[in-house]
Amino acid sequence: MKSFRNALALRMAGHGLALFAAVGVASILALRGILYSQLNGTLLHLAEVEAQAGAAAAGSDFQFHEGVLLSAREGSAVELTRYAQLWTSEGRSVVRSRNLGADLDLPRRTLEEAKAGRVGWGTHVWQGRRIRSIVYPLALVGAAHHDHLLQVAAPTEPVQQTLTRFSALLAVLTLLATGGAFALGRRLAGAALQPTAEITAQAESLTAGTLSERITAHADVEEFGRLVTVLNRMLDRLDGAFQVQRQFTADASHELRAPLTVLKGDIDVTLKRERTAPEYRETLERCREEVERLARLASDLLVLARSDAVVPLEHVAPVDFRALVHRVAARFESTASARGVHIDVAAEEAAVSGDERMLDRVVSNLVDNAVKHARAAGTVTVALVRDGDAALTVQDDGAGLPNEHLPHLFERFFRGDPARRRSEGTGLGLAIAKAGAEAHGGRLEFVGNAPGAVFRLTLPSGANGAGP
């Protein structure tokens, strides 16, 4: 994995290098312009001085100011030498300064500009050296030299040497500054990451047994407060899920232990002495009831486990929801009739997409729950309407649900009537119904008491049933 600290340091160094390089190039160009501007100014000044001084002299009588400006002193650098030469407008040499052993080169373009009465400038190579020249028409200062041109030149090595030394200095400073930016970036990244390291250390110290603890490091710092808040919220959810899982495991263990205890007790009592065939049959029937109860509980637990794991539904296909509702209602007719309860079904045409067996179980749980809680000789109303989504309402005319039970309606193993804890159901019916509805992209909700409990199951028409 890449180091954020090194990555940030490299990014700072890269940006610093780009910035320093841009500043360096701009500085070199600016210095080059300044140096050449000064050189041009010096050459123009010398040309004007020499032109004014020799304005009255004719031809070869033209005299130059030989001295430090035109001839190198003993021990001085040759690059400081300035050259001067007088030409005719046809390009013939008239007189040159003593420090010239040979004629200067007179660039044609510069000569043409001077003949036109303008000061000409040029840079060219002479005797293997680059020189900068000005060609000054003497006609600008007097008629005696209307046909003469004055050339003053200087080597450009001093300018190039200065630029070279300045460029080398900038390169060294750029490298040093880039290294400093890298070191600064690492230091700043280390300081910036220190709070995250402390938050990470606190998070790593949490275990399954300490999920109730919370992260406090840098919680009061604006930049890290949100991170700490998000992590603590995540810990709240994990702690809640862990507690629910622990409670679920305890409840499941209790529910499994009860029928197993009954089975063991019945078998132990029966085996203590010889029994008649009817007695053995009675024992086996009781054992079968407990085995069936265990099978239902195992099936319910499997459904809930699949819903927790968000396992895709099996056998997804179009379902005639209206026919399914009528089929479930008919299945509970005998159970309802035993209590004198009438099931009233009013269903519109509705089609959904999903697992028909799961939807059958969801509707069955709702109808079974309503039949059990309806008053004797009462009515259970089942209504299916389609208004975009398919909405199934199941209502009994019993006493309704107490307010204190409402927060726990869809909790696993919750039973509102303690007297029914052992004999009837596992307390998983509504939890399974809610999980099944959500697996189909729908929802199950308790609407209220009117006066009996009213539950509404809503499923999207054409839902793909692939999970929530």
C-alpha positions as CSV (number, residue, x, y, z in Angstrom):
1,M,0.0,0.0,0.0
2,K,1.2,3.5,-0.8
3,S,2.2,5.8,2.1
4,F,0.0,8.9,2.2
5,R,2.8,10.7,4.0
6,N,5.3,10.0,1.2
7,A,2.7,10.7,-1.5
8,L,1.9,14.1,0.1
9,A,5.6,14.9,0.4
10,L,6.3,13.9,-3.2
11,R,3.3,16.0,-4.4
12,M,4.6,19.0,-2.5
13,A,8.1,18.5,-3.8
14,G,6.8,18.1,-7.3
15,H,4.7,21.3,-7.1
16,G,7.6,23.1,-5.5
17,L,9.9,22.0,-8.2
18,A,7.5,23.2,-10.9
19,L,7.1,26.5,-9.1
20,F,10.8,27.1,-8.6
21,A,11.6,26.1,-12.1
22,A,9.0,28.5,-13.5
23,V,10.3,31.3,-11.3
24,G,13.9,30.4,-12.3
25,V,13.2,30.5,-16.0
26,A,11.3,33.8,-15.6
27,S,14.2,35.2,-13.6
28,I,16.8,34.1,-16.2
29,L,14.8,35.6,-19.1
30,A,14.3,38.8,-17.1
31,L,18.1,39.0,-16.3
32,R,18.9,38.3,-19.9
33,G,16.7,41.1,-21.0
34,I,18.3,43.5,-18.5
35,L,21.9,42.6,-19.4
36,Y,21.3,42.9,-23.1
37,S,19.5,46.2,-22.5
38,Q,22.5,47.5,-20.6
39,L,24.9,46.2,-23.3
40,N,22.8,48.0,-26.0
41,G,22.7,51.1,-23.9
42,T,26.5,51.1,-23.5
43,L,27.1,50.5,-27.2
44,L,24.7,53.3,-28.2
45,H,26.3,55.7,-25.7
46,L,29.8,54.9,-27.1
47,A,28.6,55.3,-30.7
48,E,27.0,58.7,-29.9
49,V,30.2,59.9,-28.1
50,E,32.5,58.8,-30.9
51,A,30.2,60.3,-33.5
52,Q,30.0,63.7,-31.8
53,A,33.8,63.7,-31.3
54,G,34.6,62.9,-34.9
55,A,31.9,64.9,-36.5
56,A,34.3,67.6,-37.7
57,A,37.0,65.3,-38.9
58,A,36.9,64.0,-42.5
59,G,37.8,60.5,-43.7
60,S,40.9,58.9,-42.2
61,D,41.4,61.8,-39.9
62,F,38.6,60.3,-37.7
63,Q,40.1,59.6,-34.3
64,F,38.7,57.1,-31.7
65,H,38.9,57.6,-28.0
66,E,41.4,54.8,-27.4
67,G,41.4,53.9,-23.7
68,V,39.7,51.7,-21.2
69,L,36.5,51.6,-23.1
70,L,38.0,50.4,-26.3
71,S,41.2,48.6,-25.3
72,A,41.7,46.1,-22.4
73,R,44.0,47.2,-19.6
74,E,46.9,45.1,-18.6
75,G,45.5,42.1,-16.8
76,S,41.9,42.9,-17.4
77,A,39.4,40.5,-19.0
78,V,39.3,40.5,-22.8
79,E,35.6,40.3,-22.7
80,L,35.4,43.9,-21.4
81,T,36.9,45.2,-24.7
82,R,34.8,47.4,-27.0
83,Y,35.6,47.7,-30.7
84,A,35.0,50.6,-33.1
85,Q,35.4,50.9,-36.9
86,L,34.4,53.5,-39.5
87,W,32.9,52.3,-42.8
88,T,31.8,53.9,-46.0
89,S,28.2,53.4,-47.0
90,E,29.4,50.8,-49.6
91,G,31.0,48.7,-46.7
92,R,34.6,49.7,-47.2
93,S,36.7,50.1,-44.1
94,V,38.0,53.6,-43.4
95,V,39.6,53.4,-40.0
96,R,39.4,51.0,-37.0
97,S,40.3,51.1,-33.3
98,R,43.8,50.0,-32.4
99,N,42.6,46.9,-30.5
100,L,41.2,45.5,-33.8
101,G,43.7,43.3,-35.7
102,A,41.2,42.8,-38.6
103,D,38.1,44.3,-39.9
104,L,34.8,43.6,-38.1
105,D,32.0,41.8,-39.9
106,L,29.4,44.2,-41.1
107,P,26.1,42.3,-41.4
108,R,24.2,43.1,-44.6
109,R,20.8,43.7,-42.9
110,T,22.4,46.1,-40.4
111,L,24.3,47.9,-43.1
112,E,21.1,48.4,-45.1
113,E,19.3,49.9,-42.0
114,A,22.2,52.3,-41.4
115,K,22.3,53.4,-45.1
116,A,18.6,54.2,-44.7
117,G,19.5,56.6,-41.9
118,R,18.5,54.4,-39.0
119,V,20.6,53.0,-36.2
120,G,21.1,49.3,-37.0
121,W,21.6,46.4,-34.5
122,G,22.9,42.9,-35.0
123,T,24.3,39.9,-33.3
124,H,26.7,37.7,-35.2
125,V,29.8,35.5,-35.0
126,W,33.2,37.1,-35.6
127,Q,36.4,35.1,-35.4
128,G,34.6,32.4,-33.5
129,R,33.1,34.7,-31.0
130,R,29.5,36.1,-30.7
131,I,29.5,39.9,-30.8
132,R,26.8,42.5,-30.5
133,S,27.1,45.5,-32.9
134,I,25.5,48.9,-33.5
135,V,25.9,50.6,-36.8
136,Y,25.5,54.4,-36.4
137,P,25.1,56.6,-39.5
138,L,27.3,59.7,-39.0
139,A,25.0,61.8,-41.1
140,L,22.9,62.1,-38.0
141,V,25.6,64.4,-36.4
142,G,27.1,66.3,-39.3
143,A,27.4,66.6,-43.1
144,A,31.1,65.9,-43.1
145,H,30.4,62.2,-42.6
146,H,27.2,61.9,-44.5
147,D,28.6,58.8,-46.3
148,H,30.2,57.2,-43.3
149,L,28.9,54.6,-40.9
150,L,30.3,54.0,-37.4
151,Q,30.2,50.5,-36.0
152,V,30.7,49.8,-32.3
153,A,30.8,46.2,-31.1
154,A,31.3,44.2,-27.9
155,P,31.5,40.4,-27.2
156,T,28.5,38.8,-25.6
157,E,30.6,36.4,-23.4
158,P,30.2,38.5,-20.3
159,V,26.4,38.4,-20.6
160,Q,26.4,34.6,-21.3
161,Q,28.8,33.9,-18.5
162,T,26.6,35.9,-16.1
163,L,23.5,34.0,-17.3
164,T,25.3,30.7,-17.0
165,R,26.5,31.4,-13.4
166,F,23.0,32.7,-12.5
167,S,21.3,29.6,-14.0
168,A,23.7,27.3,-12.1
169,L,22.9,29.1,-8.9
170,L,19.2,28.9,-9.5
171,A,19.5,25.2,-10.3
172,V,21.2,24.5,-7.0
173,L,18.7,26.6,-5.1
174,T,15.8,24.8,-6.9
175,L,17.2,21.4,-5.9
176,L,17.7,22.6,-2.3
177,A,14.2,24.1,-2.2
178,T,12.7,20.9,-3.7
179,G,14.4,18.8,-1.0
180,G,13.2,21.3,1.6
181,A,9.6,21.0,0.2
182,F,9.8,17.2,0.4
183,A,11.0,17.3,4.0
184,L,8.4,19.9,4.9
185,G,5.7,17.8,3.2
186,R,6.6,14.7,5.2
187,R,6.7,16.8,8.5
188,L,3.3,18.4,7.7
189,A,1.8,15.0,6.7
190,G,3.1,13.4,9.9
191,A,1.5,16.2,12.0
192,A,-1.7,16.0,10.0
193,L,-1.9,12.2,10.3
194,Q,-1.1,12.1,14.0
195,P,-4.8,12.5,15.0
196,T,-5.8,9.7,12.6
197,A,-3.2,7.5,14.1
198,E,-4.6,8.1,17.6
199,I,-8.2,7.5,16.4
200,T,-7.1,4.3,14.7
201,A,-5.3,3.1,17.8
202,Q,-8.5,3.7,19.9
203,A,-10.6,1.9,17.2
204,E,-8.2,-1.1,17.1
205,S,-8.3,-1.4,20.9
206,L,-12.1,-2.1,20.7
207,T,-13.1,-5.8,20.8
208,A,-16.4,-7.6,20.9
209,G,-16.5,-7.2,24.6
210,T,-15.8,-3.5,24.6
211,L,-18.2,-2.3,21.9
212,S,-19.9,-0.1,24.4
213,E,-16.9,2.1,24.6
214,R,-16.5,5.0,22.2
215,I,-13.7,6.9,20.5
216,T,-12.9,10.2,22.2
217,A,-9.6,11.2,20.5
218,H,-9.8,14.6,18.8
219,A,-13.6,14.5,18.9
220,D,-13.6,18.2,19.6
221,V,-11.5,19.1,16.6
222,E,-13.6,20.3,13.7
223,E,-11.7,18.5,10.9
224,F,-11.7,15.2,12.8
225,G,-14.9,15.5,14.7
226,R,-17.0,14.2,11.9
227,L,-14.8,11.2,11.4
228,V,-15.1,10.4,15.1
229,T,-18.8,10.9,15.0
230,V,-19.2,8.5,12.0
231,L,-17.0,5.9,13.7
232,N,-19.0,6.1,17.0
233,R,-22.3,5.8,15.1
234,M,-20.9,2.8,13.4
235,L,-20.0,1.4,16.8
236,D,-23.5,2.1,18.0
237,R,-24.9,0.1,15.1
238,L,-22.4,-2.7,15.7
239,D,-23.1,-2.8,19.4
240,G,-26.8,-2.8,18.8
241,A,-26.5,-5.6,16.2
242,F,-24.3,-7.5,18.6
243,Q,-26.8,-7.2,21.4
244,V,-29.6,-8.2,19.1
245,Q,-27.6,-11.2,17.9
246,R,-26.8,-12.2,21.5
247,Q,-30.5,-11.9,22.5
248,F,-31.5,-13.8,19.4
249,T,-29.1,-16.6,20.1
250,A,-30.3,-16.8,23.7
251,D,-33.9,-16.8,22.7
252,A,-33.3,-19.4,20.0
253,S,-31.4,-21.6,22.4
254,H,-34.3,-21.3,24.9
255,E,-36.9,-22.1,22.2
256,L,-34.9,-25.1,21.0
257,R,-34.2,-26.3,24.6
258,A,-37.9,-26.4,25.6
259,P,-39.2,-29.0,23.0
260,L,-36.0,-31.0,23.4
261,T,-36.6,-31.1,27.2
262,V,-40.1,-32.3,26.6
263,L,-38.9,-35.0,24.1
264,K,-36.3,-36.2,26.5
265,G,-38.7,-36.3,29.5
266,D,-41.4,-38.2,27.6
267,I,-38.9,-40.7,26.3
268,D,-37.3,-41.2,29.7
269,V,-40.6,-41.7,31.4
270,T,-41.8,-44.2,28.7
271,L,-38.6,-46.2,29.0
272,K,-38.8,-46.7,32.8
273,R,-41.2,-49.6,32.4
274,E,-43.0,-51.6,29.8
275,R,-45.9,-49.8,28.2
276,T,-48.9,-50.9,26.3
277,A,-49.2,-50.2,22.6
278,P,-51.7,-47.3,23.1
279,E,-49.3,-45.8,25.7
280,Y,-46.4,-46.0,23.3
281,R,-48.6,-44.4,20.6
282,E,-49.6,-41.6,22.9
283,T,-45.9,-40.9,23.7
284,L,-44.9,-41.0,20.0
285,E,-47.7,-38.5,19.1
286,R,-46.5,-36.1,21.8
287,C,-43.0,-36.5,20.5
288,R,-44.2,-35.9,17.0
289,E,-45.8,-32.6,18.0
290,E,-42.5,-31.4,19.6
291,V,-40.6,-32.5,16.5
292,E,-43.0,-30.6,14.3
293,R,-42.5,-27.6,16.6
294,L,-38.7,-27.9,16.2
295,A,-39.0,-28.2,12.5
296,R,-41.2,-25.0,12.3
297,L,-38.7,-23.2,14.5
298,A,-35.7,-24.4,12.4
299,S,-37.5,-23.3,9.3
300,D,-38.3,-19.9,10.8
301,L,-34.7,-19.4,11.9
302,L,-33.4,-20.3,8.5
303,V,-35.7,-17.7,6.9
304,L,-34.5,-15.0,9.2
305,A,-30.9,-16.0,8.8
306,R,-31.3,-15.7,5.0
307,S,-32.9,-12.3,5.4
308,D,-30.0,-11.1,7.6
309,A,-27.5,-12.2,5.0
310,V,-29.5,-10.5,2.2
311,V,-29.6,-13.8,0.3
312,P,-31.5,-13.4,-3.1
313,L,-34.9,-14.9,-3.3
314,E,-35.3,-18.3,-5.0
315,H,-37.8,-19.1,-7.7
316,V,-38.5,-15.5,-8.7
317,A,-41.5,-15.4,-11.1
318,P,-44.7,-13.4,-11.8
319,V,-47.2,-14.1,-9.0
320,D,-51.0,-13.7,-9.2
321,F,-51.3,-12.1,-5.8
322,R,-55.1,-12.1,-5.8
323,A,-55.2,-15.8,-6.3
324,L,-52.6,-16.3,-3.6
325,V,-54.6,-14.3,-1.0
326,H,-57.8,-16.3,-1.7
327,R,-55.8,-19.5,-1.4
328,V,-54.4,-18.6,1.9
329,A,-57.8,-17.4,3.3
330,A,-59.3,-20.7,2.2
331,R,-56.6,-22.6,4.0
332,F,-57.5,-20.9,7.3
333,E,-61.2,-21.4,7.0
334,S,-61.3,-24.5,9.1
335,T,-59.2,-23.0,11.9
336,A,-61.3,-19.8,11.9
337,S,-64.6,-21.8,11.8
338,A,-63.5,-23.7,15.0
339,R,-63.6,-20.4,16.8
340,G,-66.7,-19.1,14.9
341,V,-64.5,-16.5,13.1
342,H,-65.4,-15.5,9.5
343,I,-62.8,-14.5,7.0
344,D,-64.1,-11.8,4.7
345,V,-61.9,-11.4,1.6
346,A,-62.2,-8.5,-0.9
347,A,-59.3,-8.6,-3.5
348,E,-58.7,-6.7,-6.7
349,E,-56.6,-8.0,-9.5
350,A,-52.9,-7.6,-8.6
351,A,-49.7,-9.1,-9.9
352,V,-46.3,-9.0,-8.4
353,S,-42.9,-10.6,-9.1
354,G,-41.2,-12.6,-6.4
355,D,-40.9,-15.9,-4.6
356,E,-44.5,-17.3,-4.4
357,R,-43.6,-19.6,-1.4
358,M,-42.2,-16.7,0.6
359,L,-45.2,-14.5,-0.2
360,D,-47.5,-17.3,0.8
361,R,-45.8,-17.5,4.1
362,V,-45.9,-13.8,4.7
363,V,-49.7,-13.6,4.0
364,S,-50.3,-16.8,6.0
365,N,-48.5,-15.3,9.1
366,L,-50.7,-12.2,8.9
367,V,-54.0,-14.1,8.5
368,D,-53.0,-16.7,11.2
369,N,-52.2,-13.9,13.6
370,A,-55.5,-12.1,12.8
371,V,-57.5,-15.3,13.3
372,K,-55.9,-16.0,16.7
373,H,-56.6,-12.5,18.0
374,A,-60.1,-12.0,16.6
375,R,-62.9,-12.2,19.1
376,A,-65.0,-15.4,19.2
377,A,-67.6,-15.4,16.4
378,G,-65.9,-12.3,15.0
379,T,-64.6,-11.3,11.6
380,V,-61.2,-11.1,10.0
381,T,-61.1,-8.7,7.0
382,V,-58.6,-9.2,4.2
383,A,-58.6,-6.5,1.5
384,L,-56.3,-6.3,-1.5
385,V,-56.3,-3.1,-3.6
386,R,-54.0,-2.0,-6.3
387,D,-53.1,1.7,-6.6
388,G,-49.7,1.6,-8.3
389,D,-48.4,-0.9,-5.7
390,A,-50.3,-3.9,-4.4
391,A,-51.6,-3.2,-0.8
392,L,-52.9,-6.0,1.3
393,T,-54.7,-5.0,4.6
394,V,-55.4,-7.7,7.3
395,Q,-57.6,-6.6,10.2
396,D,-59.2,-8.5,13.1
397,D,-62.0,-7.3,15.4
398,G,-60.2,-8.3,18.6
399,A,-59.1,-6.1,21.5
400,G,-56.2,-4.6,19.5
401,L,-52.6,-4.2,20.6
402,P,-51.5,-2.4,23.8
403,N,-49.4,0.6,23.3
404,E,-46.5,-0.9,25.2
405,H,-46.3,-3.7,22.7
406,L,-46.1,-1.5,19.6
407,P,-42.3,-0.9,19.7
408,H,-41.6,-4.7,19.9
409,L,-44.2,-6.0,17.3
410,F,-41.6,-7.1,14.7
411,E,-38.9,-8.2,17.2
412,R,-38.0,-11.9,17.1
413,F,-39.4,-14.1,19.8
414,F,-41.7,-11.4,21.1
415,R,-45.0,-12.5,22.4
416,G,-47.6,-10.0,23.6
417,D,-49.5,-12.6,25.6
418,P,-47.2,-14.4,28.1
419,A,-49.7,-17.2,28.4
420,R,-49.0,-18.2,24.8
421,R,-45.2,-18.4,25.2
422,R,-45.1,-22.2,25.2
423,S,-48.2,-23.5,23.6
424,E,-48.7,-21.4,20.6
425,G,-46.1,-20.2,18.1
426,T,-42.5,-19.1,18.4
427,G,-42.9,-15.3,18.3
428,L,-41.3,-15.2,14.9
429,G,-44.4,-14.7,12.7
430,L,-44.4,-11.0,12.3
431,A,-40.6,-10.8,12.1
432,I,-40.6,-13.3,9.2
433,A,-43.5,-11.4,7.5
434,K,-41.6,-8.2,7.7
435,A,-38.4,-9.8,6.4
436,G,-40.3,-11.3,3.5
437,A,-41.9,-8.0,2.6
438,E,-38.5,-6.2,2.6
439,A,-36.9,-9.0,0.6
440,H,-39.4,-8.2,-2.2
441,G,-38.7,-4.5,-2.0
442,G,-41.9,-3.8,0.0
443,R,-42.8,-3.1,3.6
444,L,-45.0,-4.3,6.4
445,E,-46.4,-1.9,8.9
446,F,-48.8,-1.7,11.8
447,V,-51.5,0.8,10.8
448,G,-53.3,0.9,14.2
449,N,-56.3,-0.5,16.2
450,A,-59.7,-0.1,14.6
451,P,-60.6,-1.6,17.2
452,G,-58.6,-4.7,16.3
453,A,-55.1,-4.7,14.9
454,V,-54.6,-3.6,11.3
455,F,-51.5,-4.6,9.3
456,R,-50.7,-3.4,5.8
457,L,-48.4,-5.2,3.4
458,T,-47.3,-3.2,0.4
459,L,-45.5,-4.7,-2.5
460,P,-44.3,-3.0,-5.7
461,S,-46.0,-4.2,-8.8
462,G,-43.5,-6.0,-11.0
463,A,-40.8,-6.0,-8.2
464,N,-37.9,-8.2,-9.2
465,G,-37.7,-9.8,-5.8
466,A,-33.9,-9.7,-5.8
467,G,-33.7,-8.4,-2.3
468,P,-34.0,-5.2,-0.5
